[in-house]
């Protein structure tokens, strides 16, 4: 199961089911996509972005985790690396309510110097550590992903991590035992469609049961031209418009 989390202009979470973890599924799904793909360092994405207009961005949460895992064998390196990466996340918290332009300006003034310092230390640690040292894996991961990990500093719309998609996938993992026998690929596709609806409902703070009940009741009579009106975010707008203003709590309440 793959999950694709759209940006604010495309506020939908889409799940896609494939029979294996190969890159062909993602490559087909993203065949017409030409913007930014934010993901971890999984090598399968290399073939997805090769030869097209996709810019691949890296995940700092994954990189930080690489330094935390071998912390016991190199506590000084782990501590310094995690502190520097933490400084990047602290800048992000400052920019949480900023516009894209304001966030980019803040990143370039505050995050860029931290990135320069971190790369300098990564190169120093690479020289110090033996190739098979557990901490060397974390250092090499960050350096091999360096261009991808720096994309957020040149585009204010790109998040620093893909934690949102990680949280959505965790729901799939927790439900794994209940989904062992989907029957066939059609069953997997159905599960992906339902997960897409419920995940997008959560994203827009919509009650999935209420939404799906109304969707299933009205869909048989809906025209093809009206289908987009039944997307969870659009349904929420129409649903709130039908609620009398007297029943909606005021801001002062």
Secondary structure by P-SEA (a helix, b strand, c coil): cbbbbbcccccbbbbbbcccccaaaaaaaacccccccccccccccccccccccbbbbbbaaaaaaaaaaaccccaaaaaaaaaaaaaaaaaaaaaccccaaaaaaaaaacaaaaaaaaaaaaaaaaaaccccccaaaaaaaaaaaccccccccccccccccaaaaaaaaaaaaaacccccccccaaaaaaaaaaaaaaaaaaaacccaaaaaaaaaaccccccccccccccaaaaaaaaaaaccccccccccc
